[in-house]
Amino acid sequence: IFIQEVEEAGNFFAIRAGDSDQYYLNGNYIIQWNGEYEAGGTKFYYDRTGNMENLTSAGPTTEPVMIQ
């Protein structure tokens, strides 16, 4: 899984559970640092340099997640 921002925006990527309002990354007005975050039964790696972000994961997911 590879998700990359293509131009700067004032928003931040978030990872949320697919079946609830639980956030694993950047939810509920809390912005987190670069690092490794578990979501959907796998590990996601979040990198933010300036205003540019990307998410990567070797997958597979075992639970639904929403990328916002």
N, C-alpha and C positions, 0 to 999 in steps of 0.2 A: 504494500500500500504506500503510495507516495502522493502527497497533496502539497502543492506549492502555490503560494500567492504570486500572482504575475505582475501586480502593481501595488504600490503603497495604498493603504486604506486606514481609516480611523478605527476599524474594528479589529477584533482578535478572534482567532480560531477557538472553538470550544468543542469538547467531546462530552456528549451526554448519553446516558443510558437510553436505549431505544424504547423501553417500556416504562420509564419513570422520569421524574424530574431531577434525578441524581446526576451531578456533573463530576467528571473525572479531571477535566482541564478547563480553566478559565471560565467558570460559571459563577452566577450570583454576584456579579460585580467584583470578583476577585481575579486578578491577573497574576498568573504564575510564571516562574522562571523557566529557562531552558532546562530540559531534563527528560527523564524516563517516567512515563505514567501508565499504569495498568488500566485497561478498559476493554470490555468485550471479550475477556478471556485471553488477551494478548498484551504485549507491551508496545506502546507508542512512544516515539522519540520526538520531542517538540524542540524546535530551534527558532528563535526570534533574534534577528540581527537588525537593529534599528526598527523600522516599521514593517520589515519583510519577515514572513513566517513560513515554516514548512513542518509537515508531520510525516513521519515514516514509520512503518511497521512491517516486520516480516510476516505477520499474520500466522495462521488464519484467525479470524474472530470466531468465537463460539457462542456469542450472545450479540443481539442487535445493538448497534451504537448509532448515534446521530452526530454528524459533523456539522457544526454551525459556524 
